[in-house]
């Protein structure tokens, strides 16, 4: 095994300055001259920069090894490198009763408002005029992006929102009016299928990985790609009260309703410490549950486990 050896110089400004002075004494241009305040100040500044660089190198080495990594970003990066999918927030659920003055069909990812919060529906809602219906809504702000492909293998789309704000389950991609299959175990599960891989970057951004045309979709420059995802507050919404308040949607003005429950079931991303403890032996499930580690990975995909 290759060993990473760092410089013997310790990240101490005084020691670096001393080594610089000893080196300069070997030079004819320096030997025999009287020390000046300007020269000493320059040496001190160089030593300070050298000490900072040495400390950063040692810190980077610590973050590259699971046993010594301490920052959340470093631990998440190692987990992602080892094949473990990083989970994000999941939205809280509320029950509402909806009614409309005329027959209305409300498609998934329609934006609702009420009680100072934004909500959306996961399933199509069919309303018949003057016939109230009880449905579930989920907390979150719907984001829709329309773009075209670049005709290259393994294209990637990154969300602007970091911090694990994108819902871990509410992501949809439509290519030329056809909904692509969403997977989380790897593009290899999409053999001869249109689809994409849902990943999470170490900084908490959503990453949509497309395929090469054989494994997953390969959007071309003439293809229309519609990406829909949800920004959610996760567990924070569970403590808020909306019971009895009005809910409505600006996308269908004839629809109005009322909250029957307060939000429940919202979850936050798992702490980095958990990934530090299970990432190395777990190494992901890769779409199967044969070993104990794979069973553990599948179980951890469910909120509350």
Secondary structure, 3 states (H helix, E strand, C coil): CCCCCCCCCCCCHHHHHHHHHHHHCCCCCCCCCCCCHHHHHHHHHHHHHHHHHHHHHHHHHHHCCCCCCCCHHHHHHHHHHCCCCCCCCECCEEEEEEEECCCEEECCCCEEEECCEEEECCCCEEEECCECEEEEEEECEEEEEEEECCCCCCCEEECCCCCCCEEEEEEEEEECCEECEEECCCHHHHECCCEEEEEECCCCCEEEECCCCCECCCCCCCCEEEEEEEECCHHHHHHCCCCCCEEECCCCCCEEEEECCCCECCECCCCHHHHHHHHHHHCCCCCCCCCHHHHHHHHCCCCCC
